[in-house]
């Protein structure tokens, strides 16, 4: 049976791996948005970045 410290360690490792993967995906999309040969691919990469980097401010309404 796993101990509490083992579970915490495994969770931390999993969180670190997920963070690294997310960083790689965002970096790839940013480089594609800058360096793609065609405008259509650059636009698509920019849209992906907008989705990945969308701010989550909670329930605040900023339409004022």
SEDRENNU-143269 format. One record per residue: residue in one letter; x, y, z of N, C-alpha, C, O, CB in turn. Coordinates in steps of 0.001 Angstrom, whole numbers, plus 500000, padded with zeros to 6 digits. Glycine has a CB too. Example, Ala and Ser with C-alpha at 12.3 -4.5 7.8 and 13.67 -1.06 7.14 Angstrom:
REM residues 2
A513190494310507800512300495500507800513200496700507800514236496681508465511308495527509046;S512850497750507080513670498940507140512900500030507870513409501138508039514084499402505725;
This chain:
REM residues 64
X500855498820500000500000500000500000500899501242500000501817501347500814499028499999501237;X500633502177499086501469503374499011501284504274500232500203504360500817501153504154497739;X502359504927500585502286505854501718501866507227501217501879507500500016503650505936502464;X501499508073502147501062509422501798502186510205501116501953510910500134500583510168503052;X503400510077501642504518510810501032504805510297499624505191511075498751505783510688501903;X504622509013499396504801508457498055503762508991497078504082509292495928504731506939498101;X502530509106497532501468509642496684501705511112496363501479511552495236500111509468497359;X502161511869497357502459513287497138503600513426496140503556514278495252502819513989498471;X504623512585496287505754512615495356505302512298493939505678512995492996506837511624495795;X504498511249493782504016510875492456503168511992491844503252512253490644503204509576492531;X502367512638492659501555513756492167502414514926491729502123515579490727500578514211493239;X503478515192492483504386516282492121505122515973490821505310516859489987505396516537493248;X505534514729490647506211514331489413505258514457488228505642514959487172506744512884489525;X504038514010488397503049514104487327502745515558486978502617515900485803501763513383487730;X502631516410487985502388517837487758503548518474487007503335519275486097502162518562489090;X504758518126487378505938518652486686505995518208485238506330518999484356507200518218487397;X505672516959484988505675516450483613504602517145482777504848517500481625505453514925483601;X503425517339483345502347518014482618502709519472482336502406519992481262501032517940483417;X503350520123483289503770521514483087504813521619481985504771522539481168504326522100484387;X505746520677481962506772520668480923506150520440479550506528521101478583507822519589481214;X505212519522479457504540519256478187503770520484477712503829520830476532503591518057478322;X503051521144478611502300522350478263503242523442477754502935524124476777501502522859479480;X504388523605478419505376524604478002505896524300476607506055525210475793506541524660478998;X506161523043476323506631522662474989505578522934473915505909523379472817507017521188474971;X504333522669474229503255522907473268503102524401472991502964524807471837501928522324473789;X503126525219474043502992526659473863504186527213473083504016528069472215502866527364475228;X505383526733473386506584527189472670506514526821471201506854527634470341507848526589473296;X506080525619470904505944525191469511504927526051468771505172526464467638505535523716469441;X503801526321469397502783527157468750503293528581468553503021529195467521501489527171469583;X504026529112469525504562530472469389505587530547468259505571531492467470505201530932470712;X506469529567468177507454529558467095506782529399465736507200530020464758508469528435467310;X505753528578465673505014528419464416504329529722464036504312530096462863503976527285464532;X503763530415465020503098531694464740504083532718464205503702533592463425502420532234466003;X505339532626464609506350533579464150507029533161462850507338534006462009507391533762465217;X507260531872462684508146531414461624507468530646460488508149530237459547509187530564462213;X506171530440460542505498529686459475505621530421458144505639531651458092504009529458459823;X505705529648457086505909530238455761504658530908455204504748531911454496506374529179454799;X503505530358455523502286530912454947501498531695455998501505531342457178501417529792454353;X500827532749455566500000533523456507498899532689457156498551532916458315499375534705455792;X498351531730456421497282530899456978497793530076458161497107529953459176496703529970455894;X498984529517458033499545528735459143499877529633460333499685529237461483500808527980458685;X500371530832460064500654531763461159499375532133461892499348532181463122501345533028460630;X498313532395461132497021532729461749496504531561462590496016531754463703495983533102460665;X496618530350462044496164529173462797496946529016464093496365528723465138496302527904461947;X498261529210464032499084529092465229498734530190466234498745529950467441500575529159464864;X498425531382465747498019532463466648496711532129467343496538532439468522497883533780465881;X495789531500466625494520531092467234494749530032468306494114530065469360493554530559466161;X495658529090468038495983528073469037496562528730470282496212528355471401496976527039468464;X497446529709470096498019530417471247496942531139472042496977531144473273499083531417470784;X495985531747471349494901532439472063494114531467472928493695531810474033493959533139471071;X493914530261472425493179529255473200494008528778474386493502528673475503492793528059472308;X495291528487474138496141527951475198496442528970476285496589528607477452497429527448474613;X496535530241475914496935531271476877495768532146477326495965533257477818498014532143476276;X494573531643477153493384532384477559493428532656479054493690531759479855492104531612477188;X493167533912479419493165534282480836491890533802481498490805533840480918493315535804481008;X492051533360482701490901532901483481490797533762484722491392533450485754491028531389483857;X490033534861484623489908535801485722488745535470486644488371536295487477489750537191485186;X488185534325486518487039533996487338485762534513486691485605534450485472487200534571488744;X484879535010487490483580535464486991483529536964486772482442537540486735482491535062487949;X484670537609486627484697539063486436484264539406485012484699538784484043486116539633486725;X483414540390484916482944540854483620483681542133483270483508543152483939481406541079483624;X484517542090482212485348543230481848484822543986480639485595544577479885486747542772481579;X483514543969480455482938544648479286482662546123479515482106546771478629481665543972478884;X483015546667480628482683548068480918483579549027480193483426550240480332482763548335482391;
